[in-house]
Amino acid sequence: VQLQASGGGLVQPGGSLRLSCAASGSYSSINVMGWYRQAPGNQRELVAAITTGGNTNFADSVKGRFTISRDNAKNTVYLQMNSLKPEDTAVYYCLALYENRYYWGQGTQVTVSS
């Protein structure tokens, strides 16, 4: 599974960004798609994930601010990030769980700064 992420950038505190991640190729079902992030000096952490059926899981730090959705037909996952804070600054990595294997995208930088 090859994952292509897009949508990162620089935004002011309180602003919004939308990340997208598309899996290239044709797959019967990608069980879970989601996003992790890693800030300098920190471990990679889960941000949000969503199953094929639409069940979601969020890090406590982003609940109420971020939403995750997916288009199963396109094997694409979206992360809508609102009310961004400087502590959201990190490289965001797309993740897919397919046939019991994890696959990672290349990462996209999100910087929240005035």
TIKEDREN-250337 format. One line per 10 residues: number of its first residue (from 1); their letters; for each residue x, y, z of N, C-alpha, C, O. Coordinates in Angstrom, 1 decimal, decimal comma. Last residue first. Layout:
N
NUM	a	X:Y:Z:X:Y:Z:X:Y:Z:X:Y:Z | ...
This chain:
114
114	ssvtvqtgqg	2,3:32,2:14,9:1,9:33,5:14,5:3,1:34,2:13,9:3,0:35,4:13,5 | 1,9:28,7:14,0:2,7:29,8:14,5:2,2:31,2:14,1:1,7:31,3:12,9 | 2,1:25,5:13,3:1,1:26,5:13,9:1,9:27,6:14,6:2,5:27,3:15,7 | 2,7:23,4:10,8:3,3:24,4:11,6:2,3:25,4:12,1:1,7:26,0:11,2 | 3,1:20,2:9,6:2,1:21,2:10,0:2,7:22,1:11,0:3,3:21,6:12,0 | 4,3:18,3:6,9:4,6:19,2:8,0:3,4:20,1:8,3:2,9:20,7:7,4 | 3,7:14,9:6,4:3,5:16,3:5,9:3,6:17,2:7,1:3,1:16,9:8,2 | 4,7:11,6:5,4:4,7:12,7:6,3:4,5:14,1:5,7:5,0:14,3:4,6 | 4,6:9,4:3,7:5,8:10,1:3,8:5,9:11,2:4,9:6,9:11,7:5,2 | 2,7:6,7:5,3:2,9:7,7:4,3:4,2:8,4:4,6:4,9:8,2:5,6
104	wyyrneylal	2,9:3,2:6,1:3,1:4,6:6,5:3,2:5,5:5,2:3,9:5,1:4,3 | 1,1:0,3:7,1:1,8:1,1:6,1:1,8:2,5:6,4:0,8:3,0:7,0 | 0,9:-2,8:8,7:0,8:-1,3:8,8:1,7:-0,7:7,7:2,8:-1,1:7,4 | -1,0:-5,7:8,2:0,3:-5,0:8,1:0,0:-3,5:8,1:-1,0:-3,0:7,6 | -3,4:-7,0:8,0:-2,6:-7,2:9,2:-1,2:-6,6:9,1:-0,3:-7,0:9,9 | -4,6:-6,0:5,6:-4,2:-7,4:5,7:-3,1:-7,6:6,8:-2,1:-8,3:6,6 | -3,7:-2,8:6,6:-4,3:-3,6:5,5:-3,7:-5,0:5,6:-2,5:-5,2:5,6 | -3,9:0,2:7,9:-3,8:-1,2:8,3:-4,5:-2,0:7,2:-5,7:-1,9:7,1 | -2,1:3,2:7,4:-3,1:2,3:6,9:-2,8:0,9:7,4:-1,7:0,4:7,4 | -1,4:6,6:8,1:-1,3:5,2:8,4:-2,4:4,4:7,8:-3,5:4,9:7,8
94	cyyvatdepk	0,4:9,6:7,7:-0,7:8,8:7,4:-0,4:7,4:7,6:0,7:6,9:7,4 | 1,9:11,9:9,9:2,0:10,7:9,1:0,7:10,0:8,9:0,0:9,8:9,8 | 3,0:15,1:10,4:1,8:14,2:10,4:2,0:13,1:9,4:2,3:13,4:8,2 | 5,2:16,8:12,3:5,1:16,1:11,1:4,0:15,1:11,2:4,0:14,3:12,2 | 3,9:19,6:14,2:4,5:18,3:14,1:4,5:17,9:12,6:3,9:18,5:11,7 | 2,0:21,6:16,2:3,1:21,6:15,3:3,8:20,3:15,3:4,3:19,8:16,4 | 0,2:21,7:18,3:-0,1:20,8:17,2:1,0:20,7:16,1:0,9:19,9:15,2 | 1,1:23,8:19,9:1,5:22,4:20,3:1,0:21,3:19,3:1,4:20,2:19,4 | -0,2:26,0:18,8:1,2:25,8:18,5:1,7:24,4:18,9:2,6:23,8:18,2 | -3,4:24,8:17,6:-2,6:25,4:18,6:-1,1:25,2:18,3:-0,8:24,3:17,5
84	lsnmqlyvtn	-6,5:25,2:15,7:-5,1:24,7:15,9:-4,3:25,5:16,9:-4,5:26,7:17,0 | -9,2:25,0:15,2:-8,7:25,6:16,4:-7,3:25,2:16,7:-7,0:24,7:17,8 | -9,2:21,9:13,3:-9,7:23,3:13,6:-9,1:23,7:14,9:-8,6:22,9:15,7 | -8,6:19,7:10,8:-8,0:20,3:12,0:-8,5:21,7:12,2:-8,1:22,6:11,4 | -9,6:16,9:9,4:-9,9:18,3:9,4:-9,5:18,8:10,8:-9,9:18,3:11,9 | -8,3:14,5:7,5:-8,2:15,0:8,9:-8,4:16,5:8,8:-7,6:17,3:8,3 | -9,3:11,7:5,5:-9,1:13,2:5,7:-9,1:13,5:7,2:-9,7:12,8:8,0 | -8,4:9,1:3,3:-8,7:9,5:4,7:-8,4:11,0:4,8:-7,5:11,5:4,2 | -9,3:6,9:0,7:-8,7:8,2:1,1:-9,3:8,6:2,5:-10,4:8,4:2,8 | -10,4:5,0:-1,1:-9,3:4,7:-0,1:-8,5:5,9:0,3:-7,3:6,0:0,3
74	kandrsitfr	-12,5:5,6:-2,5:-11,3:6,2:-3,0:-10,1:5,8:-2,1:-9,0:6,2:-2,4 | -14,5:4,2:-1,1:-14,4:4,0:-2,5:-13,0:4,5:-3,1:-12,5:3,9:-4,1 | -14,3:5,4:1,4:-13,8:4,0:1,2:-13,6:3,7:-0,3:-12,7:2,9:-0,6 | -13,2:8,2:2,6:-14,0:7,8:1,4:-13,5:6,4:1,1:-12,4:6,2:0,5 | -13,4:9,3:6,0:-12,8:8,6:4,9:-13,8:8,3:3,8:-15,0:8,3:4,0 | -12,4:11,6:8,6:-13,4:10,9:7,8:-12,7:10,2:6,7:-11,5:10,3:6,5 | -12,1:13,2:11,7:-11,5:12,3:10,7:-12,6:11,7:9,9:-13,7:11,4:10,5 | -11,5:16,4:13,3:-12,4:15,3:12,9:-11,7:14,5:11,8:-10,9:15,0:11,1 | -10,5:18,3:16,1:-10,2:17,5:14,9:-11,3:16,6:14,6:-11,9:16,0:15,5 | -11,7:19,2:18,4:-11,0:20,2:17,5:-10,8:19,5:16,1:-10,9:20,2:15,1
64	gkvsdafntn	-12,7:17,2:20,0:-13,4:18,5:19,9:-12,9:19,5:18,9:-13,6:20,4:18,6 | -9,5:16,0:20,7:-10,9:15,8:20,8:-11,6:17,1:20,8:-11,3:18,1:21,5 | -6,8:16,3:21,0:-7,4:16,9:19,8:-8,9:16,7:19,7:-9,6:17,2:18,8 | -5,9:15,1:23,3:-5,5:16,5:23,0:-6,1:17,1:21,8:-6,1:18,3:21,7 | -6,7:12,5:23,2:-7,4:13,4:24,1:-7,1:14,9:23,7:-8,0:15,7:23,8 | -6,9:11,2:19,9:-6,1:11,5:21,0:-6,9:12,5:21,9:-7,6:13,4:21,3 | -9,6:9,2:18,8:-8,9:10,4:18,8:-8,0:10,5:20,1:-8,3:10,0:21,1 | -11,3:7,0:16,6:-10,5:7,1:17,9:-9,7:8,4:17,8:-9,0:8,6:16,7 | -14,3:5,7:15,1:-13,2:6,6:15,2:-12,5:6,6:16,6:-13,1:6,2:17,6 | -16,0:3,8:12,7:-15,6:4,0:14,1:-14,3:4,8:14,2:-13,4:4,6:13,4
54	ggttiaavle	-16,5:3,2:10,0:-16,7:4,6:10,5:-16,4:4,8:12,0:-16,6:5,9:12,5 | -15,9:0,9:8,9:-17,2:1,1:9,3:-17,5:2,4:9,9:-18,7:2,8:10,2 | -13,2:1,0:8,6:-14,0:1,0:7,4:-15,4:1,3:7,7:-16,1:1,9:6,9 | -12,1:3,3:11,2:-12,2:2,0:10,5:-13,1:2,1:9,3:-13,7:3,2:9,0 | -9,7:5,8:11,9:-11,1:5,5:11,5:-11,1:4,2:10,8:-10,3:3,9:10,0 | -7,9:7,9:14,2:-8,0:6,8:13,3:-9,5:6,5:13,0:-10,3:6,8:13,8 | -5,6:10,4:15,2:-6,9:10,0:15,0:-6,9:8,8:14,0:-6,0:8,7:13,2 | -3,0:10,5:16,4:-3,8:11,7:16,4:-5,3:11,2:16,3:-6,1:11,6:17,1 | -0,5:8,8:18,2:-1,7:8,7:17,5:-2,5:10,0:17,6:-2,6:10,6:18,7 | 2,9:9,9:18,0:1,7:9,6:18,7:0,5:9,6:17,8:0,5:10,2:16,8
44	rqngpaqryw	6,4:9,4:18,3:5,2:9,5:17,4:4,0:9,1:18,2:4,0:8,1:19,0 | 8,0:11,4:20,9:7,7:10,1:20,2:6,5:10,3:19,3:5,7:11,2:19,4 | 10,0:14,4:20,5:8,8:13,6:21,0:8,7:12,3:20,2:9,1:12,1:19,1 | 11,8:15,9:19,2:12,1:15,4:20,5:11,1:14,6:21,2:11,2:14,1:22,3 | 9,4:17,5:17,2:10,9:17,3:17,5:11,1:16,9:18,9:10,5:17,6:19,8 | 6,5:15,4:16,9:7,1:16,7:17,1:8,6:16,5:17,4:8,9:15,4:17,9 | 4,5:13,5:14,9:5,7:13,5:15,7:6,3:14,9:15,7:6,7:15,4:14,6 | 1,4:11,7:14,6:2,2:12,9:14,4:3,5:12,8:15,3:3,5:12,1:16,3 | -0,9:9,8:12,6:0,0:9,9:13,7:0,8:11,3:13,5:0,8:11,8:12,4 | -4,0:8,9:11,3:-2,9:9,9:11,3:-2,1:9,8:12,7:-2,7:9,7:13,7
34	gmvnissysg	-5,6:6,3:9,3:-5,5:7,3:10,4:-4,2:8,2:10,2:-3,5:8,2:9,2 | -7,6:3,4:8,7:-6,7:4,5:8,2:-6,7:5,6:9,3:-7,6:5,8:10,0 | -8,2:0,0:8,7:-8,0:1,2:9,5:-7,2:2,2:8,7:-6,1:1,8:8,1 | -8,6:-1,8:6,5:-9,3:-1,9:7,7:-9,4:-0,6:8,5:-10,4:-0,1:8,9 | -9,3:-1,5:3,3:-8,2:-1,1:4,2:-8,9:-0,9:5,6:-9,7:0,0:5,8 | -10,3:-3,9:1,0:-10,7:-3,1:2,2:-9,5:-2,8:3,1:-8,8:-3,7:3,5 | -9,2:-4,4:-1,5:-10,6:-4,8:-1,2:-11,1:-4,0:0,0:-12,2:-3,6:0,0 | -7,7:-1,9:-3,5:-7,6:-2,8:-2,4:-9,1:-3,1:-2,0:-10,0:-2,3:-2,1 | -5,6:-0,7:-6,0:-6,9:-1,2:-5,7:-6,9:-2,2:-4,6:-6,1:-3,2:-4,6 | -3,6:2,4:-5,8:-3,9:1,0:-6,1:-5,3:0,6:-5,8:-6,1:1,4:-5,3
24	saacslrlsg	-2,8:4,5:-3,1:-2,8:4,2:-4,5:-3,0:2,7:-4,7:-2,7:1,9:-3,8 | -4,6:6,2:-0,7:-3,8:4,9:-0,9:-3,9:4,6:-2,4:-5,0:4,5:-3,0 | -4,2:9,5:0,4:-4,8:8,6:-0,5:-3,9:7,3:-0,7:-2,7:7,5:-0,8 | -5,0:11,9:2,7:-4,1:10,8:2,4:-4,8:9,8:1,5:-5,9:9,2:1,9 | -5,1:15,3:3,7:-5,7:14,2:2,9:-4,6:13,1:2,7:-3,4:13,4:2,7 | -5,9:17,8:6,1:-5,0:16,8:5,5:-5,7:15,7:4,8:-6,8:15,3:5,2 | -6,7:21,1:6,5:-7,3:19,8:6,2:-6,2:18,9:5,5:-5,7:19,3:4,5 | -6,7:23,5:9,1:-6,0:22,8:7,9:-6,8:21,5:7,7:-7,4:21,0:8,6 | -7,3:26,7:10,7:-7,7:25,3:10,3:-6,8:24,8:9,1:-6,3:25,6:8,3 | -6,4:28,7:13,6:-6,7:28,5:12,2:-7,1:27,0:11,9:-7,1:26,2:12,9
14	gpqvlgggsa	-5,4:29,1:16,1:-6,8:29,2:15,9:-7,3:28,9:14,5:-8,5:28,9:14,2 | -2,3:30,3:14,9:-3,1:29,7:16,0:-4,6:30,1:15,9:-4,9:31,2:15,5 | -1,8:30,1:11,4:-1,8:30,8:12,6:-2,6:30,1:13,7:-3,5:29,4:13,4 | 0,1:27,7:9,5:-1,2:28,4:9,8:-1,1:29,1:11,2:-0,3:28,7:12,0 | 1,7:26,1:6,9:1,8:27,0:8,0:0,5:27,7:8,2:-0,2:28,2:7,3 | 1,1:22,6:6,1:1,5:24,0:5,8:1,6:24,8:7,1:1,6:24,2:8,2 | -0,5:19,8:4,4:0,1:20,4:5,5:0,5:21,9:5,1:0,3:22,3:4,0 | -1,6:18,5:2,2:-2,5:19,4:2,9:-1,8:20,1:4,1:-2,4:21,0:4,7 | -1,2:14,9:1,8:-1,1:16,3:1,3:-1,9:17,2:2,3:-2,7:16,7:3,1 | 0,2:11,7:1,2:-0,4:12,6:2,1:-0,2:14,0:1,5:0,8:14,3:0,8
4	qlqv	-0,1:8,6:0,0:0,3:9,9:-0,4:-0,5:10,9:0,4:-1,7:11,1:0,2 | 0,9:5,3:0,3:0,1:6,3:0,8:0,7:7,7:0,4:1,9:7,9:0,6 | 0,7:2,1:-1,0:1,4:3,3:-1,0:0,5:4,5:-0,7:-0,6:4,6:-1,2 | 0,9:-1,2:0,0:0,0:0,0:0,0:0,9:1,2:0,0:1,7:1,4:0,9
